[in-house]
Amino acid sequence: MVVAAGSSVAKLNLRKGKGSSYNVMSGGDNSDGDLSIVSNNSDSECCSSSMVEVERGPSCVSFTTFNILAPIYKRIDPKNQSLRESEFRYSWLSRNESILNSLLAESSSIMCLQEFWVGNEELVHMYEEKLGDAGYHLFKLARTNNRGDGLLTAIHTKYLHVVNYRELFLNDFGDRVAQLLHVQSIAPVLQNQMGSLHQEFLIVNTHLLFPHNSSLCIVRLHQVHQILEQVELFQKENKLKPMPIILCGDWNGSKKGHVYKFLRSQGFVSSYDSYADSHKWVSHRNHRGNICGVDFIWLCNPNQPRKPLKTSWAEAVFSILKYQLRKASLSEDGAFTFLKGDNCANAVTYLSFHEALRQVKLVDVPNGLCIQQFQDLWNQADVDGNGVIDFEEFKQKIWNSTCPEPVLESFNGCMEDANATNEHETIGFKVKKAMLFPREVERGHWPEEYSLSDHARLTAVFSPAKMRCYGSQKL
């Protein structure tokens, strides 16, 4: 949350004010210096809002991401899986009133909600009215093919201004979408010789496909790849200076998954993991009864070096391929032999590589790699470009390929270098606080009495930090 200049304590209570309307709906850090200070006091009761007082600097920004479980998906009878909460108005209305009360008590600068029931006018109006009266601009986006739910992003207008907004349609299996916003602080956060500097950042709200089976790993990876491509395009089209990128949402995958590793290889850090350094936390109890950590607020600062997007994507796909080969109990030599197929030469050909990927269901299957993606993958593996993959290339690119955490080299990004050309000062973010609610999930427990959703609410507080940067931010 951003608080008025000069205020040292922000009480998490309702703010009354008139909301405005948009066309969609009315209503690891290498910083030179930390520009604000934050501390907190926390524990709260499991099923009530986190009514706490948080001491925050005047320029802090808080983000909340929360999958609020659309009533059309909430099962209410284990013996009758087809019976959903959407059939019982009092039930979904009461639960969403409680969700709104908890969100308004948290009073974050930015709220990113998933599984927002866009298909119900009464529920939409309730969120529009209450969040609008509290001073938020609201942006909603339905999933494609009339799935009924979608995304809702709310920006507190007293402290933040939305410069630009774009809707992203991933157009693949699962009808997934994303929201991209360019946001600027109302008040300046830094004075220098050039004048006042305002905090600017890009934020994405999304909800990835659930991994119903292992064949959907490629789809989920492609969804993230599309989002990052669109962020890159947005930056280029609008000629934006380097600024932080924040990705919020339900990623439907854990810290052990390919999506997590892919984002790490692109310079993003998970705000909660960065703050808490915990391996126990969970944020979701899924329809199978399993508890897992799937909700994230990712941060990538403008001075964070990153690999080219195609390189990171190829490494992630090679990681999936290696997983499939090891799952089949193949050794390094056995995996190379499998990729060679019937080829007599001691190398993998284009055709044998395609056939091997077909057998492990990465190509020529619904939602598998398209022709261009396969070609890009081949080009990455054939290092010397001689038309085949020899054993050394196989070991380098497929079997021993790793995604460093964090990236150690600079790949077209920003870095602190006194001799760099076009060097300038910019403002990034530092993670000051991150918490999950209910607090039991931070210890890996899912409280049975918690009823707001099948997801926990994640909130992170960022403070601005000065950074030296040069060039342009590239993905």
C-alpha positions in Angstrom: 0.0 0.0 0.0 1.2 3.5 -0.7 0.5 6.0 2.1 0.5 9.8 1.9 3.8 11.5 2.2 4.8 12.1 5.8 2.6 9.3 7.2 4.6 6.5 9.0 1.7 4.2 9.9 -1.0 3.0 7.6 -4.0 1.3 9.3 -5.5 -1.4 7.1 -9.1 0.0 7.0 -11.6 1.0 4.4 -10.9 4.1 2.4 -14.0 6.0 1.1 -13.7 7.8 -2.2 -15.1 8.0 -5.6 -13.8 5.5 -8.1 -13.4 6.2 -11.8 -14.2 4.0 -14.7 -12.3 2.5 -17.7 -13.7 0.9 -20.8 -13.6 -2.6 -19.2 -15.5 -1.9 -16.0 -16.3 1.1 -13.7 -15.9 1.6 -10.5 17.1 -10.4 -5.3 17.9 -6.8 -5.9 21.1 -5.0 -6.8 20.0 -1.7 -5.5 22.2 1.3 -4.7 19.9 2.5 -1.9 16.7 1.6 -0.2 14.3 4.6 -0.4 11.8 3.5 2.3 11.5 1.5 5.5 8.9 -1.1 6.4 8.2 -3.3 9.4 5.2 -5.3 10.4 3.2 -7.0 13.1 1.2 -10.0 11.9 -0.7 -12.9 13.2 -4.4 -13.0 12.7 -7.3 -15.4 13.2 -7.6 -18.0 10.4 -11.0 -17.0 8.9 -11.0 -13.3 9.6 -9.1 -10.6 7.7 -5.5 -9.8 8.6 -6.5 -6.7 10.6 -3.0 -5.5 11.5 -1.1 -2.3 11.6 1.8 -2.1 9.2 4.5 0.6 9.4 5.5 1.4 5.8 7.5 4.1 4.2 5.6 6.7 2.2 6.5 5.2 -1.1 5.9 1.5 -0.5 3.7 -0.4 -2.9 1.8 -3.5 -1.9 0.5 -6.2 -4.1 -2.1 -8.9 -3.4 -2.9 -11.9 -5.5 -5.8 -14.1 -4.7 -7.7 -16.9 -6.6 -11.2 -16.4 -5.1 -12.6 -19.6 -6.4 -15.5 -18.9 -8.8 -18.9 -20.3 -7.6 -19.3 -22.1 -10.9 -16.3 -24.3 -9.9 -16.8 -24.6 -6.1 -18.0 -28.1 -5.3 -20.3 -28.2 -2.2 -21.1 -31.9 -2.0 -18.4 -34.6 -2.2 -21.0 -37.2 -3.1 -22.4 -35.1 -6.0 -19.5 -33.5 -7.9 -21.8 -31.7 -10.3 -23.4 -29.6 -7.6 -21.8 -26.2 -7.5 -22.1 -23.2 -5.2 -23.4 -21.0 -8.1 -26.8 -22.7 -7.6 -27.1 -21.3 -4.1 -27.2 -17.5 -4.1 -26.9 -17.0 -0.3 -23.8 -19.1 -0.2 -21.7 -17.5 -2.9 -23.0 -14.0 -2.0 -22.0 -14.4 1.6 -18.6 -15.9 0.8 -17.7 -13.1 -1.7 -18.8 -10.4 0.8 -16.3 -11.9 3.2 -13.6 -12.0 0.5 -14.3 -8.3 -0.3 -14.1 -7.4 3.4 -10.8 -9.1 3.8 -9.4 -7.4 0.6 -10.5 -4.0 1.8 -9.0 -4.6 5.2 -5.7 -5.5 3.5 -6.1 -2.4 1.4 -3.3 -3.2 -1.0 -2.2 -0.7 -3.7 -2.9 -3.4 -6.3 -5.2 -6.4 -6.1 -5.0 -9.2 -8.7 -7.8 -11.7 -8.5 -8.3 -14.9 -10.5 -11.5 -17.0 -11.0 -13.5 -13.8 -10.8 -17.1 -14.7 -11.8 -17.5 -12.3 -14.7 -20.6 -14.1 -15.9 -22.7 -13.0 -12.9 -23.9 -9.4 -13.0 -24.8 -9.2 -9.4 -21.4 -10.3 -8.2 -19.7 -8.0 -10.7 -21.7 -5.1 -9.5 -20.9 -5.9 -5.8 -17.1 -5.8 -6.5 -17.5 -2.7 -8.7 -19.4 -0.8 -6.0 -17.3 -1.7 -3.0 -13.9 -1.5 -4.6 -14.9 1.7 -6.5 -16.1 3.4 -3.3 -12.8 2.5 -1.7 -10.9 4.3 -4.5 -9.9 1.6 -6.9 -9.9 1.5 -10.7 -11.1 -1.9 -11.9 -10.1 -3.9 -15.0 -11.9 -7.2 -15.7 -11.1 -9.7 -18.4 -13.1 -12.8 -19.2 -11.5 -16.0 -20.4 -12.2 -16.8 -24.0 -15.0 -19.1 -25.2 -17.4 -17.9 -22.5 -15.9 -20.0 -19.7 -17.7 -17.8 -17.1 -14.7 -16.7 -15.0 -11.8 -14.4 -15.6 -9.4 -11.9 -14.1 -9.9 -8.7 -12.1 -7.2 -6.2 -11.4 -7.8 -3.2 -9.0 -5.5 -0.2 -8.8 -5.8 2.3 -5.9 -6.2 5.7 -7.7 -5.1 7.8 -4.7 -1.6 6.6 -5.1 -1.2 5.0 -8.5 -2.0 6.1 -12.1 -2.5 3.6 -14.9 -0.6 4.8 -17.9 -1.6 2.0 -20.3 -3.5 -1.3 -20.3 -3.5 -4.3 -22.6 -5.5 -7.5 -22.7 -3.5 -10.6 -23.6 -5.3 -13.6 -25.2 -3.1 -16.7 -25.1 -5.3 -18.5 -27.6 -4.4 -22.0 -26.7 -5.7 -25.0 -24.7 -7.5 -23.8 -21.6 -8.8 -20.4 -22.9 -6.3 -18.5 -20.7 -5.8 -14.8 -20.7 -3.7 -12.2 -19.0 -3.8 -8.5 -18.1 -0.8 -6.1 -18.6 -0.7 -2.7 -17.0 1.8 0.1 -17.1 1.5 1.9 -13.7 3.1 5.1 -12.3 3.1 6.5 -8.8 1.1 9.7 -8.2 3.8 11.2 -5.9 7.5 11.2 -6.8 9.7 8.8 -4.9 13.1 10.5 -5.6 14.5 13.9 -6.4 17.7 14.2 -8.4 19.5 16.7 -10.6 17.1 15.9 -13.4 14.1 16.6 -11.2 11.4 14.3 -9.7 11.4 10.6 -10.4 8.1 8.7 -10.2 8.0 4.9 -9.6 7.0 3.1 -12.8 6.4 -0.6 -13.3 4.7 -3.2 -15.4 2.3 -5.6 -13.8 0.7 -8.8 -15.2 -2.2 -10.7 -13.7 -2.8 -14.2 -15.0 -4.0 -17.7 -14.3 -2.2 -20.6 -15.9 -3.6 -23.9 -17.0 -3.9 -26.7 -14.4 -1.5 -29.6 -15.1 -4.1 -32.3 -15.5 -1.3 -34.5 -16.9 2.4 -34.3 -17.8 1.7 -33.6 -21.5 0.4 -30.2 -20.5 3.9 -29.1 -19.3 4.6 -27.7 -22.8 1.3 -25.8 -22.9 1.9 -24.1 -19.6 5.5 -23.3 -20.6 4.2 -21.8 -23.8 1.6 -19.7 -21.9 4.4 -18.1 -19.9 6.5 -17.7 -23.0 3.7 -15.9 -24.7 3.2 -13.5 -21.8 6.9 -12.6 -21.7 6.9 -12.1 -25.5 3.9 -9.7 -25.1 5.6 -7.8 -22.3 8.7 -7.4 -24.5 6.5 -6.2 -27.4 4.7 -3.8 -25.2 8.0 -2.3 -24.0 9.2 -1.9 -27.5 6.0 -0.4 -29.0 5.7 2.1 -26.2 9.5 2.8 -26.1 9.6 2.3 -22.3 12.6 2.9 -20.2 13.8 0.0 -18.0 11.4 -0.6 -15.1 10.4 -3.4 -12.7 8.1 -6.2 -14.0 5.8 -7.9 -11.6 3.9 -11.0 -12.5 1.0 -11.9 -10.2 -1.4 -14.8 -10.2 -2.2 -18.5 -9.8 0.5 -20.3 -11.7 -0.8 -23.8 -11.0 2.7 -25.1 -10.5 5.1 -25.5 -7.7 8.7 -24.4 -7.1 9.9 -27.8 -8.5 8.2 -27.2 -11.8 9.4 -26.1 -15.2 7.6 -22.8 -15.2 9.2 -21.8 -11.9 12.7 -22.6 -13.3 11.9 -20.9 -16.5 11.0 -17.6 -14.8 14.0 -17.9 -12.6 16.2 -18.2 -15.6 14.6 -15.0 -16.9 15.7 -13.0 -13.8 12.5 -13.2 -11.9 12.4 -13.8 -8.1 9.5 -15.1 -6.1 8.7 -12.3 -3.6 7.6 -14.7 -0.8 10.5 -17.1 -1.3 12.9 -14.1 -1.4 11.5 -12.7 1.9 10.7 -15.9 3.8 13.3 -18.3 2.4 10.8 -21.1 3.3 10.3 -24.5 1.6 7.3 -25.4 3.7 4.6 -23.0 2.5 1.5 -24.0 0.6 -1.2 -21.8 -1.0 -3.8 -24.1 -2.5 -5.8 -27.2 -1.7 -6.8 -28.5 -5.2 -9.9 -30.6 -6.2 -7.9 -33.7 -5.6 -7.3 -32.8 -2.0 -3.6 -32.1 -2.4 -2.0 -29.1 -0.9 0.7 -27.2 -2.8 2.3 -23.8 -3.3 1.1 -22.3 -6.6 0.4 -18.6 -6.1 3.2 -16.2 -6.7 4.2 -12.5 -7.0 7.2 -12.5 -9.2 9.6 -9.5 -9.4 12.2 -8.7 -12.1 14.2 -5.5 -11.5 15.4 -3.3 -14.4 19.1 -4.0 -13.6 18.6 -7.8 -13.6 20.6 -9.5 -16.4 18.6 -12.0 -18.3 19.1 -14.5 -21.1 17.4 -14.1 -24.5 13.9 -15.4 -24.2 14.4 -18.0 -26.9 17.4 -19.4 -25.1 15.6 -19.8 -21.8 12.6 -21.3 -23.5 14.7 -23.9 -25.3 16.5 -24.8 -22.0 13.2 -25.3 -20.4 11.9 -27.6 -23.2 15.2 -29.6 -23.1 14.6 -30.0 -19.3 11.2 -31.5 -20.0 12.8 -33.8 -22.6 15.5 -34.9 -20.2 12.8 -35.6 -17.5 10.9 -37.8 -20.0 14.0 -39.7 -20.9 15.1 -40.3 -17.3 11.5 -41.3 -16.5 12.1 -44.1 -19.0 15.2 -45.1 -17.0 17.6 -44.1 -19.8 21.2 -43.3 -19.0 23.1 -40.6 -20.8 24.3 -43.1 -23.5 20.9 -44.7 -23.7 19.2 -41.3 -24.2 21.6 -40.4 -27.0 21.0 -43.7 -28.7 17.2 -43.2 -28.4 17.5 -39.8 -30.0 19.7 -41.2 -32.9 17.0 -43.9 -33.6 18.0 -46.0 -36.6 20.6 -43.6 -37.8 23.9 -45.5 -38.3 26.1 -42.4 -37.9 27.1 -41.4 -34.4 24.9 -38.3 -34.4 21.2 -37.3 -34.1 19.6 -36.2 -37.4 16.8 -33.7 -37.8 14.4 -36.6 -38.7 15.5 -38.9 -35.8 15.2 -36.0 -33.4 11.7 -35.3 -34.6 10.7 -39.0 -34.3 12.1 -39.2 -30.7 10.2 -36.1 -29.6 7.1 -37.6 -31.2 7.5 -40.8 -29.1 7.8 -38.8 -25.9 4.7 -36.8 -27.0 6.3 -33.4 -27.4 5.4 -33.0 -31.1 2.6 -34.2 -33.5 0.2 -34.4 -30.6 -2.6 -32.0 -29.5 -1.0 -29.0 -27.7 2.5 -30.2 -28.6 5.3 -28.1 -30.1 4.4 -26.5 -33.4 6.7 -26.7 -36.5 8.4 -23.4 -35.8 9.0 -24.2 -32.1 10.5 -27.5 -33.1 12.8 -25.7 -35.6 13.8 -23.2 -32.9 14.6 -26.1 -30.6 16.7 -27.9 -33.2 18.6 -24.7 -34.0 19.5 -24.4 -30.3 20.7 -28.0 -30.1 22.7 -28.0 -33.3 25.4 -25.6 -31.9 27.8 -25.7 -34.8 25.0 -25.6 -37.4 26.3 -28.6 -39.4 22.9 -30.3 -39.6 23.3 -33.0 -36.9 23.6 -33.1 -33.1 26.8 -34.9 -32.0 27.3 -36.4 -28.5 29.1 -33.3 -27.2 26.2 -31.1 -28.3 23.7 -33.5 -26.8 25.5 -33.4 -23.4 25.9 -29.6 -23.6 22.4 -28.6 -24.7 20.1 -31.5 -23.5 21.6 -33.8 -20.9 23.7 -31.3 -18.9 21.8 -28.1 -19.6 21.0 -26.1 -16.5 19.0 -22.9 -15.8 21.2 -20.9 -13.4 19.5 -19.3 -10.4 20.1 -16.4 -10.6 21.6 -15.7 -14.1 25.3 -15.0 -13.7 26.0 -13.4 -17.0 24.5 -10.3 -18.6 22.3 -11.0 -21.6 21.2 -7.7 -23.2 20.0 -6.5 -19.8 21.0 -3.8 -17.4 24.0 -4.0 -15.1 25.9 -1.8 -12.7 29.0 -0.7 -14.7 30.6 2.6 -14.3 32.1 2.5 -17.8 28.8 1.5 -19.5 27.4 3.8 -22.1 23.9 5.4 -21.8 24.0 4.8 -18.1 21.2 6.3 -16.1 19.5 6.1 -12.8 16.3 4.2 -12.5 14.0 3.0 -9.7 13.5 -0.7 -9.0 11.9 -2.5 -6.1 13.1 -4.3 -3.0 11.0 -6.9 -1.2 10.2 -5.6 2.2 7.5 -8.0 3.4 5.5 -10.9 2.1 2.8 -12.9 3.9 0.3 -15.6 3.2 -3.2 -15.7 4.7 -4.3 -17.8 6.5 -0.9 -17.8 8.3 -1.0 -21.6 8.9 -0.2 -22.2 5.2 3.2 -20.6 5.8 4.0 -23.6 7.9 2.7 -26.1 5.3 -0.7 -26.7 7.0 -4.2 -26.1 5.5 -6.7 -25.1 8.2 -10.0 -26.9 7.8 -12.0 -24.0 9.1 -10.7 -21.7 6.3 -13.6 -21.1 3.9 -12.9 -18.0 1.8 -11.4 -20.0 -1.1 -9.4 -23.1 -1.9 -6.4 -20.7 -2.3 -4.6 -18.6 0.2 -4.1 -14.9 -0.2 -0.6 -13.7 -0.9 0.5 -10.1 -0.2 3.9 -8.6 -0.8 5.2 -5.1 0.1 7.9 -3.5 -2.1 9.9 -0.4 -1.4 11.5 1.6 -4.2 15.3 1.3 -4.6 17.7 3.4 -6.7 19.5 1.4 -9.4 22.1 2.2 -12.2 21.1 0.9 -15.5 22.1 1.2 -19.1 20.6 0.3 -22.5 17.1 -1.1 -22.7 15.4 -3.8 -20.8 15.0 -6.9 -23.0 13.5 -10.3 -22.4 
